[in-house]
Amino acid sequence: MIDIYCFTGSGNSLAVSRQLAGLLNDKCRINMIKDLVDRDIIEPDADCVGIIFPVYAWSMPKIVRRFVRRLSIPHGTYVFAVYTHAGTPGAAGVHADKMLKAKNYGLNAGFELQMPSSYTPLGIASEEKNKTVLAGAGSRIQVIASQINERINNRIDRTRFFWRLGGFISLLFMSRINGKRVGFVENGKCISCEACVKICPNQNITLVEGKPAWGRNCELCMACLHWCPVKAIEYGRNSKNGRRYHHPAITVYDMVSKDQCDDT
């Protein structure tokens, strides 16, 4: 049995989790981190555990850090991480390994995986370019699955030479979002469908007079912006060109559903 724990804003990491589940020899259960993160202790009942998440500012999203702190993995379990990124993995895998080692176990393998970017401030690529990136990711996922099937102890992928900057960059990013309203706005197109409310992993969005209002616990995952069906949410200048991205194989229902188990 393999327990996969996934966090995603764009759907990329969920799509990767499903693709991996279809390639792994053992039966897989896909669990959404957003539905588990507030438990006191999370104890996987499997001999293999995977954590799949996007890289934020060369490190781990804060919700994934909260999740790892609550993990209690039996010794002897094979533990791997897959961290999706749009250009560099930074120190995300190193930081995950360090957190796990503080609990007397670490990663057996850490795999970087390039996927399309959903971080609006840096711009969203064209659909054609994203298709090329997704095609390359498919080949890489097959390699990752092969190594997990063989339970290979792999090096932890990191950004060459500059990965040590990951901690500093992550601290700057966290100081920007922790306890702050981060700058999302509604542009007048909102239809009060509540998609943004339901999809927010931190329950940070409420409707006030039928329009979204953001609190001070944002993950900056951009899910609210990219999954809005009428493009009613903006963040900075780069969102105003109308370009949005979420993984083409993932739906809004997939993002809000608690039932992600895969019977492969």
Secondary structure by P-SEA (a helix, b strand, c coil): cbbbbbbbccaaaaaaaaaaaaccccbbbbbbccccccccbbbbcccbbbbbbbbccccccaaaaaaaaacccccccbbbbbbbbcccccaaaaaaaaaaaaacbbbcbbbbbbccccccccccccaaaaaaaaaaaaaaaaaaaaaaaaccccccccccccccaaaaaaaaaaaaccccccbbbbccccccccccccccccccccccccbbbbcccccccccccccccccccccccccccccccccccccccccccccccccc
